[in-house]
């Protein structure tokens, strides 16, 4: 009963945050616009175009927030570490390296292949190669802790190669890569949104079949084995699912910070439980709400100025994670 009441509050908050997000921006929608929409009346061409753009951006934001939150929850449960995030295994860093090779490498070589789809494809290729490497490493190491260290090393290695490319590239290409690394929830085509949403929705749906495994893993490998859980198989599948969620988001949106790290903590604090049958739908809602709010702030209502989404999520996420760590200390 208490869970249903709390979920109702989250659904209401999501509805309000979505309505505010659609209403605010460089052009603020007055009340009579929503009255026209409610009555099914036609909008002016300008307002209709703005609304379609905001709807596409909103869907991208919802998919991104939910995907990163679920990925972060999976990683924290698999590694039994509250400060682990979805990017810990280097999947996003490898995706960033793929984009860096495309953008910065093209500038060094004086040829251009840079476009929105080519950037997404490069990030996806980098993430897939990284994910395959993680799978191979896990089969060799058979230890989540050692895999965590290997993932961190992969992130450092990718960052080093990006720095080398950045050193030799031209200023305009470097600026383009920096803008990509700040995250961008807008300018996604409907085809991209459908592809991104379909893959990540299916991935999240598959993760629901591993709720028992996630609950068992939290209590340790020996306890999980006593429940009849194949720990090796479960860890491997869950890591792959998390990697897919992060890889797809990175490919289309870029790296978005702190959502995957902070949201699972908020969900546990709000619901006061570690049961994943509660936490998975909870982080989907909270991740969506938090990123929609951050996007609303980032687009600076009433101004043509738009701030990078990573800056806003970091401003929210860093103090929150610090507070939660201090509270548990």
Legacy VTK file of the C-alpha trace (Angstrom):
# vtk DataFile Version 3.0
C-alpha trace
ASCII
DATASET POLYDATA
POINTS 329 float
0.000 0.000 0.000
2.777 2.415 0.943
4.644 1.576 -2.276
1.575 2.284 -4.428
1.139 5.690 -2.775
4.773 6.589 -3.362
4.597 5.412 -6.980
1.482 7.565 -7.467
3.438 10.593 -6.245
6.263 9.827 -8.685
3.828 9.456 -11.605
2.261 12.819 -10.695
5.719 14.440 -10.500
6.615 12.955 -13.877
3.426 14.343 -15.429
4.067 17.823 -13.975
7.737 17.850 -14.994
6.809 16.797 -18.538
4.162 19.533 -18.794
6.583 22.183 -17.513
9.333 20.951 -19.838
7.064 21.202 -22.887
5.825 24.644 -21.856
9.155 26.324 -21.162
12.050 27.179 -23.432
13.133 30.054 -25.633
9.406 30.402 -26.431
7.112 29.966 -23.421
3.776 28.357 -24.278
0.853 30.426 -22.919
-2.164 28.717 -21.376
-4.371 29.142 -24.445
-2.001 26.915 -26.478
-2.709 23.998 -24.156
-6.409 24.773 -24.325
-6.228 24.450 -28.126
-4.364 21.144 -27.828
-6.898 19.856 -25.278
-9.799 20.748 -27.587
-8.065 19.249 -30.637
-7.784 22.585 -32.448
-5.038 23.301 -34.962
-1.976 25.198 -33.780
-0.108 27.884 -35.689
2.710 26.473 -37.820
5.373 28.017 -35.570
3.953 26.611 -32.343
3.388 23.211 -33.975
7.019 23.024 -35.108
8.268 24.016 -31.646
6.004 21.445 -29.989
7.202 18.638 -32.279
10.837 19.524 -31.534
10.161 19.554 -27.793
8.287 16.259 -27.956
11.249 14.602 -29.711
13.646 16.049 -27.144
11.362 14.993 -24.284
11.181 11.379 -25.509
14.976 11.309 -25.835
15.258 12.659 -22.288
12.859 10.065 -20.862
14.639 7.181 -22.603
18.050 8.453 -21.490
17.064 9.046 -17.863
15.390 5.638 -17.499
18.205 3.759 -19.276
21.050 5.283 -17.258
19.163 4.816 -13.981
18.502 1.118 -14.635
22.076 0.601 -15.812
23.432 2.262 -12.671
21.195 0.146 -10.437
22.364 -3.053 -12.152
26.032 -2.116 -11.773
25.682 -1.219 -8.096
23.933 -4.537 -7.424
26.363 -6.701 -9.419
29.442 -5.133 -7.809
27.703 -4.562 -4.446
29.225 -1.084 -4.414
27.096 2.057 -3.903
29.515 4.405 -5.673
29.663 2.417 -8.921
27.967 4.035 -11.920
26.950 2.844 -15.390
30.196 4.124 -16.938
32.493 2.198 -14.618
33.380 -0.550 -17.124
34.638 1.915 -19.717
31.860 1.319 -22.271
31.074 5.016 -22.526
34.771 5.957 -22.605
35.314 3.559 -25.509
32.298 5.089 -27.257
33.873 8.491 -26.709
37.108 7.196 -28.206
35.189 6.075 -31.298
33.730 9.574 -31.676
37.139 11.137 -31.038
38.706 9.035 -33.785
35.958 10.148 -36.173
35.912 13.865 -35.332
39.509 14.501 -34.284
41.045 11.913 -36.614
39.150 13.351 -39.579
40.481 16.812 -38.766
44.062 15.526 -38.519
43.708 13.686 -41.820
42.032 16.666 -43.531
38.935 14.766 -44.671
35.411 14.886 -43.290
33.052 12.043 -42.507
31.395 13.807 -39.595
27.599 13.740 -39.394
25.022 12.927 -36.747
24.591 9.325 -37.884
28.316 8.748 -38.364
28.968 10.071 -34.836
26.317 7.734 -33.395
27.725 4.800 -35.382
31.292 5.534 -34.230
30.216 5.703 -30.592
28.235 2.470 -30.998
31.204 0.671 -32.569
33.508 1.817 -29.754
30.985 0.709 -27.125
30.395 -2.687 -28.783
34.128 -3.409 -29.043
34.511 -2.438 -25.393
31.571 -4.642 -24.373
33.012 -7.620 -26.260
36.340 -7.039 -24.516
34.587 -6.943 -21.141
32.840 -10.243 -21.890
36.148 -11.880 -22.811
37.832 -10.457 -19.715
35.054 -11.674 -17.433
35.369 -15.183 -18.853
39.081 -15.058 -18.006
38.948 -13.223 -14.668
35.668 -14.679 -13.337
35.673 -11.966 -10.668
33.524 -8.789 -10.637
36.168 -6.961 -8.585
38.960 -7.679 -11.082
36.606 -6.794 -13.920
35.872 -3.465 -12.224
39.591 -2.667 -12.121
39.967 -3.698 -15.781
37.037 -1.445 -16.714
38.599 1.512 -14.926
41.875 0.875 -16.755
40.008 0.753 -20.074
38.470 4.144 -19.290
41.888 5.612 -18.448
43.415 4.121 -21.608
40.611 5.532 -23.791
40.993 8.927 -22.124
44.736 8.918 -22.830
44.184 8.207 -26.539
41.551 10.963 -26.698
44.058 13.410 -25.139
46.679 12.486 -27.737
44.204 13.024 -30.582
43.087 16.316 -29.018
46.673 17.561 -28.830
47.239 17.199 -32.581
43.835 18.248 -33.898
42.448 21.594 -35.069
40.502 23.933 -32.789
37.138 23.650 -34.592
37.181 19.830 -34.532
38.224 19.861 -30.877
35.339 22.200 -30.079
32.898 19.866 -31.846
34.132 16.915 -29.794
33.924 18.912 -26.540
30.321 19.837 -27.359
29.503 16.160 -27.989
31.114 15.155 -24.668
28.818 17.587 -22.831
25.753 15.597 -23.910
22.978 16.697 -26.245
19.363 15.624 -25.796
18.065 17.601 -28.778
18.329 17.307 -32.557
17.476 13.593 -32.642
15.470 12.379 -35.615
12.321 10.338 -35.006
14.072 7.333 -36.571
16.887 7.623 -34.028
14.422 8.012 -31.148
12.446 4.932 -32.227
15.640 2.861 -32.604
17.047 4.045 -29.280
13.731 3.556 -27.472
13.083 0.108 -28.943
16.503 -1.330 -28.047
16.606 0.095 -24.532
12.974 -0.759 -23.731
13.637 -4.374 -24.741
16.840 -4.410 -22.680
15.067 -3.080 -19.575
12.274 -5.623 -20.103
14.823 -8.462 -20.200
16.391 -7.170 -16.970
13.050 -7.753 -15.203
13.623 -11.504 -15.566
16.743 -11.135 -13.373
15.065 -9.520 -10.357
15.597 -12.652 -8.237
19.259 -12.762 -9.290
19.794 -9.086 -8.433
18.203 -9.540 -5.001
20.377 -12.604 -4.351
23.607 -10.963 -5.522
23.149 -8.122 -3.044
23.508 -10.629 -0.206
26.727 -12.121 -1.572
27.735 -14.820 -4.024
27.469 -17.674 -1.514
23.912 -16.711 -0.586
23.014 -16.321 -4.268
24.377 -19.807 -5.006
22.330 -21.226 -2.132
19.238 -19.783 -3.857
20.087 -21.775 -6.976
21.401 -18.752 -8.899
24.128 -19.303 -11.478
26.249 -16.363 -10.316
28.677 -16.412 -13.249
25.898 -16.460 -15.859
23.810 -13.838 -14.058
26.731 -11.429 -13.669
27.673 -11.838 -17.316
24.135 -11.237 -18.629
23.527 -8.280 -16.304
26.819 -6.652 -17.291
25.895 -7.077 -20.977
22.431 -5.554 -20.385
23.952 -2.595 -18.554
26.547 -2.153 -21.309
23.846 -2.117 -24.003
21.859 0.570 -22.168
24.926 2.776 -21.728
26.260 2.134 -25.234
23.009 3.111 -26.961
22.629 6.267 -24.869
26.248 7.268 -25.496
25.880 6.645 -29.221
22.911 8.980 -29.672
23.106 11.441 -26.782
26.705 11.382 -25.590
27.874 10.773 -22.012
25.359 12.124 -19.465
26.822 12.275 -15.961
25.520 11.388 -12.502
22.026 10.106 -13.395
23.082 6.460 -13.216
25.069 7.032 -10.035
22.637 9.214 -8.065
19.183 7.862 -8.985
19.524 4.365 -7.406
20.467 6.071 -4.119
17.426 8.342 -4.319
15.167 5.352 -5.005
16.505 3.367 -2.039
16.196 6.390 0.235
12.651 7.182 -0.932
11.248 3.638 -0.828
13.463 2.403 2.033
14.003 -0.967 0.366
16.606 -2.935 -1.579
14.084 -5.140 -3.395
14.598 -4.831 -7.136
10.948 -5.504 -7.979
10.395 -2.078 -6.393
13.669 -0.390 -7.344
13.632 -1.058 -11.096
10.305 0.735 -11.782
11.315 3.335 -9.179
14.598 4.255 -10.886
12.845 4.377 -14.272
10.463 7.025 -12.933
12.999 8.944 -10.837
15.638 8.903 -13.584
13.108 10.259 -16.069
11.890 12.951 -13.660
15.377 14.092 -12.679
16.679 14.340 -16.237
13.528 16.141 -17.447
13.969 18.694 -14.634
17.662 19.103 -15.488
16.793 19.569 -19.166
14.183 22.210 -18.282
16.797 24.146 -16.321
19.430 23.666 -19.036
17.270 25.193 -21.759
17.017 28.442 -19.676
13.287 29.289 -19.970
12.567 32.564 -21.750
16.053 32.739 -23.296
17.694 31.476 -26.469
20.634 30.353 -24.307
21.001 26.620 -23.689
23.446 25.135 -21.187
25.132 21.718 -21.530
23.055 19.013 -19.862
26.133 17.446 -18.213
26.782 20.637 -16.256
23.268 20.668 -14.826
23.207 16.954 -13.926
26.596 17.361 -12.220
25.345 20.362 -10.222
22.463 18.215 -8.972
24.277 14.894 -8.726
27.595 15.759 -7.079
26.152 17.364 -3.908
23.513 14.638 -3.683
25.965 11.732 -3.885
28.293 13.511 -1.425
25.404 13.973 1.013
24.364 10.324 0.753
27.942 9.120 1.335
28.317 11.400 4.362
24.969 10.240 5.736
26.018 6.589 5.547
29.475 7.268 7.037
LINES 1 330
329 0 1 2 3 4 5 6 7 8 9 10 11 12 13 14 15 16 17 18 19 20 21 22 23 24 25 26 27 28 29 30 31 32 33 34 35 36 37 38 39 40 41 42 43 44 45 46 47 48 49 50 51 52 53 54 55 56 57 58 59 60 61 62 63 64 65 66 67 68 69 70 71 72 73 74 75 76 77 78 79 80 81 82 83 84 85 86 87 88 89 90 91 92 93 94 95 96 97 98 99 100 101 102 103 104 105 106 107 108 109 110 111 112 113 114 115 116 117 118 119 120 121 122 123 124 125 126 127 128 129 130 131 132 133 134 135 136 137 138 139 140 141 142 143 144 145 146 147 148 149 150 151 152 153 154 155 156 157 158 159 160 161 162 163 164 165 166 167 168 169 170 171 172 173 174 175 176 177 178 179 180 181 182 183 184 185 186 187 188 189 190 191 192 193 194 195 196 197 198 199 200 201 202 203 204 205 206 207 208 209 210 211 212 213 214 215 216 217 218 219 220 221 222 223 224 225 226 227 228 229 230 231 232 233 234 235 236 237 238 239 240 241 242 243 244 245 246 247 248 249 250 251 252 253 254 255 256 257 258 259 260 261 262 263 264 265 266 267 268 269 270 271 272 273 274 275 276 277 278 279 280 281 282 283 284 285 286 287 288 289 290 291 292 293 294 295 296 297 298 299 300 301 302 303 304 305 306 307 308 309 310 311 312 313 314 315 316 317 318 319 320 321 322 323 324 325 326 327 328
